[in-house]
């Protein structure tokens, strides 16, 4: 249940922030938060990361349903000691559902976090995207540590 609450929190924060952007900003409007680094920019995306597969909504619907089912199955099979894997899966579940809601309701994903890393204008993203990425990073780190711990136990 704990993991589903994390996913629900991600979905709620994601949808509220997107609603605020749509309600309070016009498309393309940008607000400076930290000059040359962080901006809130009203943007829409009809594709995936970096705008790939623009307009392929049927593909995103299918993939998201499969991913969500897979994440739920993995969460159900978790053991108590797999807390960090559960948190990672919950973040990914919330992120996937957050962007899925946009695709179903708006036929596009609302993005608004606009960052510049040195001179690189990083693609604009949202809370759901962030949760997905953080979930994947946690899973990657845990996988590395799990492999290292298994190796140490063999020696």
Backbone torsions as a table, in degrees:
resi	resn	phi	psi	omega
1	UNK	NA	-38.4	-179.9
2	UNK	-54.7	-43.1	-177.3
3	UNK	-68.0	-35.2	178.4
4	UNK	-70.4	-29.6	175.3
5	UNK	-67.8	-38.3	175.5
6	UNK	-62.2	-47.0	179.5
7	UNK	-59.9	-42.8	179.6
8	UNK	-63.8	-40.6	177.7
9	UNK	-61.5	-43.3	178.0
10	UNK	-60.4	-46.6	-178.9
11	UNK	-60.6	-46.6	-178.3
12	UNK	-63.7	-47.3	179.1
13	UNK	-62.1	-42.8	179.3
14	UNK	-60.5	-49.9	-176.0
15	UNK	-69.5	-37.5	177.9
16	UNK	-65.4	-44.3	-179.8
17	UNK	-65.5	-38.9	178.1
18	UNK	-66.4	-41.6	177.7
19	UNK	-59.4	-42.4	179.4
20	UNK	-62.4	-41.3	179.8
21	UNK	-63.9	-48.4	-178.5
22	UNK	-63.2	-39.9	-176.4
23	UNK	-74.6	-39.5	-169.4
24	UNK	-102.5	-14.1	-175.8
25	UNK	-125.9	148.5	172.7
26	UNK	-89.5	155.4	-178.8
27	UNK	-56.3	128.5	179.3
28	UNK	92.1	-14.9	179.0
29	UNK	-65.1	142.0	-178.3
30	UNK	-133.1	135.7	178.3
31	UNK	-117.5	126.4	179.2
32	UNK	-74.5	127.7	173.7
33	UNK	-103.1	-52.7	174.2
34	UNK	-133.3	113.2	-176.5
35	UNK	-49.0	133.6	178.7
36	UNK	62.1	17.5	178.8
37	UNK	-140.7	-53.5	-173.3
38	UNK	-134.8	128.8	179.3
39	UNK	-135.2	151.0	168.8
40	UNK	-99.9	114.9	-175.2
41	UNK	-128.0	125.1	179.1
42	UNK	-74.5	114.6	-175.4
43	UNK	-139.7	155.2	176.0
44	UNK	-128.0	149.2	-178.9
45	UNK	-136.8	123.4	177.1
46	UNK	-100.6	13.8	-179.9
47	UNK	-128.9	-149.7	178.4
48	UNK	-105.3	-160.7	179.7
49	UNK	-53.0	139.5	-179.0
50	UNK	59.9	19.9	175.1
51	UNK	75.1	14.1	179.8
52	UNK	-72.5	156.7	179.2
53	UNK	56.9	42.4	179.8
54	UNK	-54.6	132.6	173.4
55	UNK	76.5	6.1	-178.5
56	UNK	-91.1	54.7	-173.5
57	UNK	-57.9	-42.0	-179.8
58	UNK	-56.5	-38.4	179.3
59	UNK	-65.2	-45.2	-179.8
60	UNK	-66.6	-37.7	177.2
61	UNK	-60.5	-49.2	-177.8
62	UNK	-63.1	-50.3	-178.8
63	UNK	-61.0	-43.8	-178.0
64	UNK	-64.2	-42.5	178.6
65	UNK	-61.0	-44.4	178.7
66	UNK	-62.7	-45.7	-179.8
67	UNK	-63.3	-45.6	-179.5
68	UNK	-61.3	-45.1	177.7
69	UNK	-60.5	-44.8	178.8
70	UNK	-61.3	-43.5	179.7
71	UNK	-63.8	-42.1	178.9
72	UNK	-63.6	-42.2	178.2
73	UNK	-60.7	-45.7	179.5
74	UNK	-64.0	-41.3	178.6
75	UNK	-61.5	-41.3	-179.2
76	UNK	-64.9	-29.0	-176.7
77	UNK	-90.7	-2.3	-176.8
78	UNK	-64.8	145.1	172.8
79	UNK	-92.3	160.8	-178.2
80	UNK	-55.0	-37.8	-176.1
81	UNK	-75.9	-5.4	-179.1
82	UNK	-93.3	38.1	-174.5
83	UNK	-56.1	-47.7	-177.0
84	UNK	-67.8	-34.4	174.7
85	UNK	-64.8	-39.7	178.5
86	UNK	-62.8	-42.4	178.1
87	UNK	-63.4	-43.3	178.4
88	UNK	-60.4	-46.5	179.5
89	UNK	-63.8	-38.9	179.4
90	UNK	-64.3	-42.6	177.4
91	UNK	-62.1	-43.1	179.1
92	UNK	-66.2	-39.5	178.5
93	UNK	-62.7	-48.6	178.8
94	UNK	-61.2	-41.7	178.8
95	UNK	-65.0	-43.7	179.5
96	UNK	-62.6	-44.3	-179.3
97	UNK	-69.5	-38.2	178.6
98	UNK	-57.9	-47.6	179.0
99	UNK	-72.8	-30.5	177.2
100	UNK	-62.6	-42.8	178.3
101	UNK	-57.6	-44.8	178.1
102	UNK	-59.2	-46.0	-176.9
103	UNK	-63.8	-37.8	-179.6
104	UNK	-74.4	-46.9	-174.0
105	UNK	-79.7	-46.3	-173.1
106	UNK	-102.9	-13.5	-175.0
107	UNK	66.5	18.6	176.1
108	UNK	-165.3	161.3	-179.8
109	UNK	-102.3	133.0	177.9
110	UNK	-85.6	121.6	177.0
111	UNK	-117.1	152.8	-177.4
112	UNK	-155.4	-14.4	179.9
113	UNK	-87.5	113.9	-175.3
114	UNK	-117.4	114.3	-177.6
115	UNK	-120.9	151.0	172.8
116	UNK	-117.1	122.9	177.4
117	UNK	-107.3	104.4	-167.7
118	UNK	59.6	-111.4	178.7
119	UNK	-106.2	0.8	-178.6
120	UNK	-84.0	122.9	176.6
121	UNK	-84.4	96.5	-177.7
122	UNK	-64.5	143.2	179.0
123	UNK	-55.0	140.9	-178.3
124	UNK	-68.2	137.9	-176.1
125	UNK	-137.0	-175.1	-177.4
126	UNK	-138.4	-175.8	-178.5
127	UNK	-63.2	-42.1	179.8
128	UNK	-60.8	-44.0	177.6
129	UNK	-60.1	-43.5	180.0
130	UNK	-61.6	-44.0	179.3
131	UNK	-62.3	-41.6	177.2
132	UNK	-59.9	-47.9	-178.0
133	UNK	-65.1	-45.7	179.1
134	UNK	-62.2	-40.6	176.9
135	UNK	-59.9	-44.9	178.7
136	UNK	-64.7	-41.0	179.3
137	UNK	-63.2	-45.3	177.7
138	UNK	-59.4	-45.4	-179.6
139	UNK	-62.1	-41.9	179.0
140	UNK	-61.6	-47.4	180.0
141	UNK	-62.8	-44.6	-179.8
142	UNK	-63.7	-37.9	178.0
143	UNK	-64.0	-41.3	177.5
144	UNK	-62.6	-46.8	-179.9
145	UNK	-66.0	-37.3	179.3
146	UNK	-62.6	-43.0	177.8
147	UNK	-64.2	-41.1	179.3
148	UNK	-65.5	-42.5	-179.3
149	UNK	-66.1	-39.9	177.5
150	UNK	-63.8	-40.2	179.6
151	UNK	-64.2	-42.0	179.3
152	UNK	-65.9	-34.6	-179.9
153	UNK	-71.2	-26.1	179.0
154	UNK	-74.8	-28.9	-175.5
155	UNK	-80.6	NA	NA
